[in-house]
Amino acid sequence: MNSKRDTLFQRPRDHRDFQFDEAVAAVFPDMLRRSVPGYGMMLDGIRLIARRHVARGARVYDLGCSLGAASRAVIDGAPHADYRLIAVDNAEAMIRRCRERHRGLQPQPEWRHADIRDIEIEDASLVMLNLTLQFIPPEQRLALLRRVRAGLRPDGLFLLSEKIRFQPPAVAEEMIELHHDFKRANGYSELEIAAKREALDKVLFPETLEHHRQRLAEAGFGRVQCWFQCFNFVSLLAW
C-alpha cells in the first residue's frame, strides 16, 4: 500500500489534537520522511542492531509500532525465523495497515492492537520504543521502562528514540528553528509547520536528554549510550 503525500495541515483541522487516525496513517511514511531528521538512518541502525542482538528463541517487542517500519528493519537485519516479533500499537488504523502492508513478511510479526502499557514483556533480546515514549504521559513513563527492563534477558538491549528538548531556552529555540528549516526544505509551508506544531504540543511532551538518562538509570539500566542524534531527535541504547 503506497503512502500519500502529507497535506493534512495545509488547512487547519479544526484545531484538533494530533491523532493517529486513518488520515494520518494514510500519509505517515511521507510525514516521517519529511518531518523527522535522520529517520532513514535510524532504521538503518535498527537493521544493524537487530543483526547483532536478536537472539534465537527470544522475543522482540516493537512498542508503538505505527506502520511497522522498525519491525520491518528488524526482520531485514535478522531474517532467521527463530524468534517472536511482537508489534503493538493502540491505533487501530495503524495496525490494520500493518497487516496489509506487510502481508507475507517472514517471520510474520504478531500485530497487536493494544495499549503498550498493558503488554507483558518477557524473555526479550530486544525491545524498541521508537518515537513512542514521548506520547506517554510523563508520570507513567518510569513504570513502563521498569517493565521493559524486567522483561529483558540478561544480555538484552533496549532502544529508545525520542524527540528531545534543550536547555537553556536560547539553545532550545535554535534547535527548534533548525528542525523547522528541515521541514521547510522538505516542502512544508509556514502554515503547515505552525498548525502541526500546535496539534502536537497537546499530545507530545519531549524531555531533555539528561532527563531520559536519569530515568533509564532509575528504571534499572546500568549503561546508556546515545548512538544517533540529528537536531532534536536522538536514539539511545540501554542495557
N, C-alpha and C positions, 0 to 999 in steps of 0.2 A: 504494500500500500504506500503510494507516494505521499510525501509531505507537501502541503500547500505553502505558499509564501505567507509569512506573518504580516497581516494587515489589521489585526484586531484592534489596535489602538490608534488607527488613523482617525477614528471618530470615538469620542468618549463613550464608554459602555455603561452609561447611566451611573457612573461613579461607584460601580460595584467593586467589592473586594475581588482580588485575583482568585480565580477558582480553576482547578484542574478539570474543567468540564470538556464536553465534546468539541467545542470551538477551539479551546487551547490544544487539545490532543491532536486535532487535525493539522495544526501548524507547528507543533512542538519541536521537531527536529530543526526546522528553519529558525525558530525563535532561539534555541540554544546556540546554534552556529553563529548567529548574528548578535547575540547578547552576552555570551559567556566567553571572555578572552581565554584562549588556550583549551577550549573544551575538547577539541580533537586530540590534543596532546595528552589530556587526562585519560582518554580512552586508550590511546596507545600505551600509556604507562600501565593501565589496568591489565592489558594483554600480557605485558612482561611480568607483572607481579603475579598474575594467575599462573603463568608458566612455572614459576618457581615455588609458589605457595599453595596451590590447590592440591591437596593430598588425596590419594586414592582411598576410597571408603569413607571419606569425610563429607561434611555438608558445607555448602557455600550459601550465604544469605546476601541478597541484594534488597536492602530495606529502603522502600521508596523508589521502586524501580522505574517509574514513569513508563516510557515506551520500550524499556528493556535494552538500551544501548550498552550499559555497563555489563548486564548479563551476557549479551552477545560478545562483548570483549573478553569476558572470562572464558567462554566456550572457544573463541578463536585462539586464546592463549593456552588452554588446557583441553584439547579436543578429545582426550581419552574419556570414556563414558563412565568410569568407575567413581562417580561422586554424585551427590544430590544437590542441585541448584534450586534454591527456593527464593522466588522473586515476589515481593509483596508491595502492594500499593493500595491506598484507601480510595482511589479514584476509579470508579467503575469504567469510565471511558478509556482510561489508560490500560487497564488490564484487558479489556475487550480487544483493544487494538494490538496489544502484545500477542495475544493468541492468534490474531490474524496475520500480523507482520512476520512472526517467527514460526509459523506452521512448518513442520518438517525439520526444524533445527534439532540436532543431536549433539549431546544429550538434551532432551527437551526439558526446559525449566518447568518447575511447578509454579504456575502463575496463580497467586492468591490475592483475591480481593479482600483485604483486611486492614485493620489498623496495626501499624508496626509495633505499637506499644502493647499489643495483645499477643504477639508472636513469641512462642517458646523457642529459645535459641540453644542448641545443644550440638556437641561434637563437631564444631565448626573449625575448618582450617583457614577460612577467610570470611569476614563479614564486611560489607560495604554500606556506608551511608553517604551516597554520592549526591551532594547538593540537596540533602533531605532534612538534616537536623535543624537547619535554620527555620523550618516551618513548624517545628515542635515548640510549644510554649516553654520559655527558658526554665521555669521552675520544674519541668518534667524531664529535662534533658539528662540530668545526672542519673536518675533511676534507670533510664533506657541504656545509658553507657555501662552502668554496672551489670545489667543483664547481658549485654554484649560480652563484657569481659568474662563473666561467669560461664558463658556458653562456648568460649573459645577453647580449643585444645591447648595444651601447654606450649606448643610451638606455633599456635595460630596467630593470624595477623588481622588487624583492624584497619580499614581505610576510611578516612573521613575527609570529604571535600566540602568546602563551605565558602560562602561569600563572607568576608570579614570587614570590620570597621577599624578605623585607626584613631590613634591619639598622638598629638594634640589635634584640635579642630582644624588647624591650617593644613596639616598633613591629610586629614580625612577628606577635606574639600578638594585637595589636589588629586587624590586617588579617585574620588567620585567623578571629577571632570575628565580624567583620563579614560575612565570607563565609558563615560558619555561620548567622548571622542571616538572610541572604538565603535559604539553604536552608530554614530553619525557616519563614520567611514563605511559602515555596512548598510547604509541606505535608510536608516530610521530618521524621521523628521523630529524637529523640536517638540511638536505636539505629541508624537508617539512616545518619545522619551519621557516627557513630563507626565503623561497620562499613565504610562505603565509604572513609573516610579511611585505615583500616588496610590495606585492599586496595590502594589507590592508592599508598600510601607505599612499596610494594615495587617499583613499576614506573615511577613518575613522579617525576622529580628536577628540581624547579624551581631556578632560579638568580636572582641579583639582576639588576635592570635594567642596572646598570653592567657586570656580567659579560657580558651579552649585547652591549652596545655595544662593549666591548673586543674580543670575539671577532669581531664583524662587521668591525671595523676590521682585525683581523689577517687576516681572510679576503679583504680587498681592497676592501671597500666604503668609499667616501670620505665618504659622508653617511648619517646615520641619524637618523630623525625618529619620535618617538612620536606617533601620530595618535589613539590611543584608550587610555583606561585606566578601569577600573571595579574598585575594590578591588584584588585581587591578580591581575587579568588585564589584559594590555596587548597592543597590536598596534603593530608598528614597520614603517616603510617604509625601505628601504635601497637605495642606488644608487651 
